[in-house]
């Protein structure tokens, strides 16, 4: 009986923000995987260790959570004014598919660093000391991200004293600018508010009619009030993820919201689109204790937000959802803005399960249509391991 040997593929395992993923240069992938399609998806599934009916991804690089079941493919950009093209694949843990429908804001923090270190940014663009500005084309959603990466002695600086709640150790700060982040999702007409309303009455069978702010910014997101579904906004992961009925409820809300946003035509399609949209619940600020045991005072935050990713409550906050939070907070009348006290604002600090995060956004209204120029936040990134991943040669 013939056995397929394992093959080696150059790769780097990186943390970006509160996520981890396997990074590849497009040119290093097997030829059949350098184009979108079944071969590429099969390869990435095998790299991560999916689908895994045990839900552990033991035979792969995944960490059995939505935050650690991620892949990134980078290449030099052919788009004028951009350094690198960034393609993100969210790998399902227990099902055989890769979701390409959105971006990962957390891993965006690692894209600039990886691009510089792997030669995808021209050396003339990298200072000996200072900050290298890397202009990234986010290919999943067709948007520009600008990463400001610290450089010391000609190399990416990864260590530092910047602390990010949800990440155990401090590192160097990477500032990200998400330019014109309103997502141009298919079926949504490119509108920030695809329904045309800041707040909608969303009918969800078995749940009721919920007030909802449905926004395309950073990533399509459905915001509801925590109290409307029996929560306070101070919940940690176990309160939601240990409750199958709660998870089913949120998935139903997500499916019906996706239909209202024009992202899918029928709720049955939501199962094949796990990465987007996100669903989150918001509440006015109050004291709570974060998952690390750190107390968070109501006076230190503007509002509380809890968000679900890939069917589970996120341990901190997705970077793209943070963009949606910052954008919605900047627009008077959204549920996010009202939870933060209402009025005009250009930045908010919100409480999430692991602590707090500040995000800024500049929004404006012209002719009755809201737009946002950019959203800004700081993350950090670090190489965890580099070399090659191995997969069976007949895996793709």
MOZI-V757351 format. One record per helix or strand. SS is the DSSP state (a for helix, b for strand). FROM is the first residue (numbers start at 0). TO is the last residue. If there is no record, write none. Layout:
ss=SS from=FROM to=TO
ss=SS from=FROM to=TO
//
This chain:
ss=b from=5 to=15
ss=b from=18 to=24
ss=a from=25 to=27
ss=a from=30 to=32
ss=a from=37 to=47
ss=a from=65 to=67
ss=b from=69 to=75
ss=b from=83 to=90
ss=b from=97 to=98
ss=a from=104 to=116
ss=a from=122 to=124
ss=b from=129 to=137
ss=b from=142 to=151
ss=b from=154 to=155
ss=b from=161 to=161
ss=b from=170 to=170
ss=b from=173 to=178
ss=b from=199 to=203
ss=b from=207 to=215
ss=b from=219 to=224
ss=a from=225 to=228
ss=a from=236 to=240
ss=a from=243 to=259
ss=a from=266 to=271
ss=b from=277 to=283
ss=b from=287 to=288
ss=b from=294 to=295
ss=a from=297 to=299
ss=b from=302 to=308
ss=b from=311 to=312
ss=a from=318 to=328
ss=a from=334 to=338
ss=b from=346 to=351
ss=b from=354 to=365
ss=b from=368 to=378
ss=b from=380 to=391
//
